[in-house]
């Protein structure tokens, strides 16, 4: 599947909360990044409430697994307790702190190791370490149950066989993520580029595609209610969410296009 993703990177400091709020209004999905050491912090709760306000599906990435004091499962518990979220672990870390080596992919049930000499660009799948097999089976079972609850078809399949195919797991998890019922949870180290690609794959696999979104309810130029589908054939509609001044090019307006097409130099009314 070929896809084009637009990324808005928002600041985490409390002084820039309004920047996050502006961006949240135009997002189809969000990846919430948490420190494996600090976990869920007060500003994390603020951003979570903003995502709830604008009904933004999300997944979670626990970063800095290579730092002293890193604890993936502590962050999992904090998300449940402080955010009232329903995180579903898709990975289990292999070690932590200076011993963080990789992650267990609970869907494939394979260990993923990164080659540090390639700065995380190269990785390979191996068998799960013996001391983590039971832990992985436990967390995989929770993930399977979460995916199966997406609809009756998947639940019946799970009850009949006790398992689901990789395709069915991803299908179920995406349905429940888009419906705000679960938050897929991953981990890694951005500094060492470990598991970042797997996180990006999760963005594509579990957050909504543009064509999956419902038609936008808005007002036309006369103030009358109307709807706009995500299509180039629809009349143009967009939301300007940020205005800034650049010393070289002047005023810049950032906007999210919901339907239609706009071209450079065009006057839009």
C-alpha positions, 0 to 999 in steps of 0.5 A: 500500500502506498500512502503519503503522510503529513506530519505536524510535530508539536512542542511538549512544553506547557508554554506552547499548549496553544500550538498543540491545540491548534494542530489537534483540530486538523489531525486525523490521528496522533502518536503520543510520545512518552518518556520511558523514565518520566512516564505520563506527566501533567502536560501529557494529561493536558494533551490527552484531554485535547485529543479527546476534545477533538476526537483524535484517534491515537497510539502511544510510543514509549521513547528513551527505553535506553535511558537509566530508569526506563520502564515500559510497563510502568508507563502502561500502568500510568496510562491506565491510571492517569489517562483512563486509557485502554493501552494495548501493547503490541510490543514487549521490550527486550531489556531496558536501560543500557541493556535495551536490545530490541523489541518483541513483535507480539503480532509476528511473535518474533524478536526484532534486533537492531544493528547499532553500527548502522544507526538502526537502519538495519534490523532482523527478526529472530526467535524470542529469548527463552526468558521472555516467552511466557511474558510475550504469550501473556501480552499477546493474549491481551492483544488478541482479545482486544482485536477480537472484540472489534466485531462479531466476525473476529470474535467468532473466529477467535473463539473457534481457533483461539488465534487470529491471523496477522491480517485479522489482528491488524484489522481489529486493532484499527477498527477499535483504535478509530472508534477510540476504544484502544490505544496501540502501544509501542516502544523504542529509542528514537536517539538510537533509531530503534523501533522508529520504523515499526512505530511509523508502520503502526501509524499507517496500519492503525490510524485512519486513512483519509478515505475512511473518514466521515464527510465533513459537516461545515457551512458554505459561503452563504452560511448554510450547513453542508457536507464535504467528502475527502475528494478532489472532485468536491468543492474546496474546503479547508481550515487555516489553523496557524498564521505566522510571519517569516522575515523573508517571505512575509505572512504564512498561513498553514491550512488543512484541506478537507476537500477539493483542490487549491492551486498557487495564486488562486483567490479563494472565497 
